[in-house]
Amino acid sequence: MPLLILGLFLKLDLRAAAEETTFPIEVLPSEATQMTDKETGASLLFLTTNPALDQNLYYEQRSWLADSSVILFRSSRTNGGLMGYVTKTGELLRLSSPEGGYGGSTGANLKNSFYAMRGNKVVEVFLDLKYGAKDLLKAAARERVIASLPEEFMPPNTALTENSDGTLLAFGAGGRGEANTGKDAKVVIVNASSGDIRAVHRVPGSAFSGHVVFSRTNPNLVSFCEEGGWLSVVDVQIAKRVFQHKKVEGEFATHHCWWLGDTITFTGGFHPQPTEDADVKVIDIHTGEVRILGKGSWWPGATPAELARQNWWHACGSEQGRWLAADNWHGDIGLFHSKTTRTYYLTKNHRTYGKGTHPEVGWDRKGEQVIFASYKLGNIDVCVATIPKQWQEAWSGQLSIP
């Protein structure tokens, strides 16, 4: 092998080694407590019971690692930040590197790792857990630096999102909202292997409202929210907008999330806030067709609190396609069967209307559990609700629930 090429290989190997670090992870005792929702029969597992604010990742990101061994969440407790719940033992992990904590995290789709931001670094973190008879014997992490963001792409203003084949990451950067007049916003793409960085869409910061999310099935489509179209989709291969949902006069629409194929769920209706109606809807970005899968309600004279019990706010579909879940301002979690549109309450009253953190309900990897923030125990805790087996079996045959 020529010396020049050999030297290049050695240089690349040294660079790779320098960008990977391994370090121990602190393990905390389990705080978990379990109960059954007496009204619905759903099993409720509270991952946290600490007085601090503990919250699941936003529903646009993946809270579960690919093998479901760890559930990611955020905590305001001392030395909190990004943490993990070990599903086998109930123990908690402080997920922080010696160089600093992690933000903007999401579980990887196909690998047992998570992506995060650490300062201006985009990183991938693999966890190494060794189990004893009851508890963890060892917890360590290996961090790989994917890219260092230049000033042009700082600061990030959304969490990371990964495309369906694991080759690309995306996030929003720069200005966001009315306070950023004159400052550009960008939808930024990072190659997960090479670390190459590029912007695929630019807009004035005052017209950008974030929610950058990759499609779950098409590796080239990324969505976001911007003024003039509410929901936009860009094909990252050609850096061109290929879809916009332009609201008609009087339409209320919010909180989109990719589902199966090139469809996107969202909530909304045709009465303005604070007395809005908000159905759970799904739109096909190729035809523009919108279907209602979870019906809300509206009636004259209803108070905002009354309407909030009957309408939906965040909605997210399971990756297998059988279910959608949605929450409301009272902290009720509804389930909607994708084929029959039958609607059932999985659990209720996890928020006090008018104040507090929203549930922001998201899914596990198997379509069996949902995760959300709950105030039922008196603090904001991370709760996982398991869909009753009876319900799953009934949907398989499209039968009525007894």
BELRA-V790497 format. One record per run of one state. SS is the DSSP state (helix for helix, strand for strand, loop for the rest). FROM is the first residue (numbers start at 1). LEN is the number of residues. If there is no record, write none. Layout:
SS/FROM/LEN, SS/FROM/LEN
//
This chain:
loop/1/2, helix/3/16, loop/19/1, strand/20/5, loop/25/1, strand/26/3, loop/29/4, strand/33/4, loop/37/6, strand/43/4, loop/47/7, strand/54/3, loop/57/7, strand/64/1, loop/65/5, strand/70/6, loop/76/5, strand/81/6, loop/87/5, strand/92/3, loop/95/1, strand/96/2, loop/98/2, strand/100/2, loop/102/1, strand/103/5, loop/108/5, strand/113/6, loop/119/2, strand/121/11, loop/132/4, strand/136/13, loop/149/2, helix/151/3, loop/154/2, strand/156/1, loop/157/4, strand/161/2, loop/163/5, strand/168/7, loop/175/3, helix/178/3, loop/181/3, strand/184/8, loop/192/5, strand/197/8, helix/205/3, strand/208/1, loop/209/4, strand/213/2, loop/215/6, strand/221/6, loop/227/3, strand/230/6, loop/236/4, strand/240/6, loop/246/6, strand/252/7, loop/259/4, strand/263/7, loop/270/9, strand/279/6, loop/285/5, strand/290/5, loop/295/9, helix/304/7, loop/311/4, strand/315/3, loop/318/5, strand/323/5, loop/328/5, strand/333/5, loop/338/5, strand/343/5, loop/348/14, strand/362/2, loop/364/5, strand/369/6, loop/375/6, strand/381/6, loop/387/2, helix/389/8, loop/397/6
//
